[in-house]
Amino acid sequence: MKSFAVLSLGCARNLVDSEVIAGSLKKIGLKMASPEDGADIFVINTCAFIDSARRESIDAIVEAAAAKARGKIGKLVICGCLPQMHAKDIARELHEADLIFGTGSPDYLYDEHSPRFRLTPKHYAYVKISEGCSNLCSYCIISRLRGAFRSRTVASVVKEVKKLSGAPGLREIDLIGQDTTLFGLDIYGKPVLAQLLREICRVKNKVKWIRLLYTHPAHYTDGLISTIRDERKVCRYLDLPIQHASDKILALMNRRTTKKDITALIEKLRKKIPGLVLRTSVIVGFPGETDKDFGELLNYMRKVRFERLGAFIYSREDGTRASRLKGHLPMKVKRERLDELMKLQQKISSDINKSFIGKTVEVLIDEKEGDKFFARTQGDAPEIDCGVYVSGRDLKIGEFRKVRITDALEYDLAGEAI
């Protein structure tokens, strides 16, 4: 039997696409192999969101081409965002590639009928509820890579959740999209994410956590907030990228929100949803960002004290409005600002973690690391957040356990299973 392997690069949204590719190949009778072992068909699903992602994708392609030359790989398939942007260049320079395709189809959105072979551990799964983006942030190329925003129907997502629920061991579902808070706007004339959450929560299964990722601060509604508060399965965790705290920079980014708007939303979220964990992401070194703008961002982070933070250096992307702005900063300045921001967040995270010492938290066991297990609280998303190192007896991957926290690191916790 011929074999295939899929290497998925980039975000969770790419991972879902890779799972559909893997499912399609498995459906026609091919056997799954690991990327390290080589295969008759080797698929690389690339990411091109920022420069570092492109470099990672190119390195993987070059390595795979060398493996093909040694006979370890049969057919080499390059797909995803990088070919969407540079298909002709790849075809011209990489003769080893047997098939190249991007993400440009308007129908590039799977549904509940798509064959899917999960590449995540069996206890959690991603469900993509929308594709593309129409927010047109000035620094972002998502609309070029993925097209305009388009949702699945509520019924389609609920059917997929029911289908996934038949898999043994599933305990967590993470909803993803380029902007999940706008879900349904293009189909129903208004966002219906709150309705979707309620219907998913009614599905009879052993899923205990439903996590919401990639939300936009400009698109929250009171109905969505109350649903997150009232539904027991919905994690009290929100991924809320603010990107900056200077109104000048937010306007240049075309984020359609202000610092005042963001502050009001965060205050409402924390008031309405007790125990909420907020994750945000910010960009440093945006064109025109002065010392004053960056200082405003630092002061805002000190004030708000986000529990989780992803920080990125501005990446100049050809074809974006931001690339044509004046005031692009030297990389040295951007790196210095990133370092300063992360040192601040390290202190904030450490202080928050210390408050957990002596408390008992519920965790989901993810994997074994040495003589301990790595687990996540409700406030930790897979792959992107930190977690809890757990010691104890009879621990099993994919189970929920109560853990007494005994130590706090800068980003992680440590504890003993009860």
GINORKA-V358158 format. One record per backbone hydrogen bond with DSSP energy under -0.5 kcal/mol. NH is the residue of the N-H (numbers start at 1). CO is the residue of the C=O. Records with the same first field share a line. If there is no record, write none. Layout:
BEGIN
NH: CO  CO
END
This chain:
BEGIN
4: 31
5: 41
7: 43
8: 6
9: 7  45
15: 11
16: 12
17: 13
18: 14
19: 15
20: 16
21: 17
22: 18
23: 19
24: 20
25: 21
26: 22
27: 23
28: 24
29: 26
30: 25
31: 2
33: 4
37: 34
38: 34  35
39: 72
41: 3
42: 75
43: 5  41
44: 77
45: 7  43
46: 44  79
54: 50
55: 51
56: 52
57: 53
58: 54
59: 55
60: 56
61: 57
62: 58
63: 59
64: 60
65: 61
66: 62
67: 63
68: 64
69: 65
70: 66
71: 68
72: 67
73: 67
74: 39
75: 40
77: 42  75
78: 99
79: 44  77
80: 101
81: 46
84: 80
85: 81  82
86: 82
87: 83
90: 86
91: 87
92: 88
93: 89
94: 90
95: 93
97: 94
98: 76
99: 76
101: 78
108: 105
109: 107
114: 111
117: 19
118: 116
124: 121
125: 172
127: 174
129: 127  176
130: 176
131: 150
133: 147
138: 253
140: 137
144: 141
145: 141
146: 142
147: 142  143
150: 131
152: 129
157: 153
158: 154
159: 155
160: 156
161: 157
162: 158
163: 159
164: 160
165: 161
166: 162  163
167: 164
170: 167
171: 123
172: 123
173: 209
174: 125
175: 173  211
176: 127
180: 214
182: 179
183: 180
185: 182
187: 184
188: 184
189: 184  185
190: 184
192: 183
196: 192
197: 193
198: 194
199: 195
200: 196
201: 197
202: 198
203: 200
205: 203
208: 171
209: 171
210: 233
211: 173
212: 237
213: 175  211
215: 239
217: 241
219: 216
220: 217
225: 221
226: 222
227: 223
228: 224
229: 225
230: 226
231: 227
232: 230
234: 231
235: 210
237: 235
238: 277
239: 212
240: 238  279
241: 215
242: 281
243: 281
244: 242
247: 245
250: 246
251: 247
252: 248
253: 249
254: 250  251
255: 250
262: 258
263: 259
264: 260
265: 261
266: 262
267: 263
268: 264
269: 265
270: 266
271: 267
272: 268
273: 269
274: 272
276: 273
277: 236
278: 276
279: 238  277
280: 308
282: 310
283: 243
284: 312
288: 327
289: 286
290: 288
294: 290
295: 291
296: 292
297: 293
298: 294
299: 295
300: 296
301: 297
302: 298
303: 299
304: 300
305: 301
307: 278
308: 278
310: 280
312: 282
314: 284
316: 314
317: 315
318: 316
320: 317
322: 138
324: 320  321
325: 322
329: 285
334: 330
335: 331
336: 332
337: 333
338: 334
339: 335
340: 336
341: 337
342: 338
343: 339
344: 340
345: 341
346: 342
347: 343
348: 344
349: 345
350: 346
351: 347
352: 348
353: 349
354: 350
355: 351  352
356: 353
357: 354
358: 405
359: 356
361: 403
363: 401
364: 376
365: 363  399
366: 374
367: 374
369: 372
372: 369
373: 390
374: 367
375: 373  388
376: 364
380: 377
384: 382
385: 381
388: 375
389: 413
390: 373  388
391: 415
398: 365
399: 396
401: 363
403: 361
404: 416
405: 359  403
406: 414
407: 414
409: 412
413: 387
414: 407
415: 389
416: 404
417: 391
418: 402
END
